[in-house]
């Protein structure tokens, strides 16, 4: 099947989006055919800002962001997946098509969606690595602003890390001590993988823990529904893994992973704020993700574009990614660069180098 190289473009994952996409999001899937044969596919997401409290009221830029969302960008169409980091928007069989043939098709697909499904205030192409810039330099993309926000943090797992201890021992003394100290603080906490039935049984606690993290983000365009993790487990089965942290019978934190061929994509997580501070839950989650990757012989862990500095302390490194954005109103689009810089999240961080 087209897209099997990337589980985020698979039928199983599309079933999840159909069943439990965020309340203010609509998803559409487009197929590309040649001589009756499916040769490619693309994912489009429509985001309605009016149906979502996009911006946090405790932010200094709340008024600017709220005005922009409510008056200038009531809705948005994305070629890609706003719930994940990375190029998860399309796939083509390159044995029968070249990139030079693919790019005009994507442009036509965007126009078709705007004409036949719904015109939106903004159109976005999401998350491409720098070597893709050359494919967006034609006439079709002149009116788009190319933008870059926070990088995607990735960790390549070395072949000589045969155990978690090998990984920890590759740290310099400072970071090795830090990791071991975090591990000790997890004393008394039980970590276990949850089945579909257990995820359902803890549905309310899971959603509250997720909201603790999601609502604290400075920039958020959607919230997951209460049944989302159940839907992920039901449709993706062993490709989706859910790990919970328990203090006695109480669930105090969780993280989730998507197993994508040789890669692990970290997904959403949640935690109790007090437990996070006392037990260093977040750092321990990152370390547990690495341990899972090493134990199961994966090649790479994709950590996404949040919490950059702490992810660098466990060895993840930044990979720059860019996107394209265009407003339907020509006057607003003319000032898009200034507007975008006003509402896009800014993060100052120091990249740490934990390895010897």
Secondary structure, 3 states (H helix, E strand, C coil): CCCCCCHHHCHHHHHHHHHHCCCCEEEEEEEEEECCEEEEEEEEEEEECCCCCCECCCCCCHHHHHHHHHHHCCEEEEECCCCCCCCCCEEECCCCCCHHHHHHHHHHHHHHHHHHCCCCCEEEEEEEEHHHHHHHCCHHHCCCEEECCCCEEEEECCCCCCCHHHHHHCECHHHHHHHHHHHHHCCCCEEEECCHHHHHHCHHHHHHHHHHHHCCCCECCCCCCCCHHHHHHHHHHHHEEEEEEEECCEEEEEEEEEEECCEEEEEEEEECHHHHHHHCHHHHHHHHHHHHHHHCCCCEEEEECCCHHHHHHCCCEEECEEEEEEECCHHHHHCHHHHHHHHCCCCCCCCCCCEC
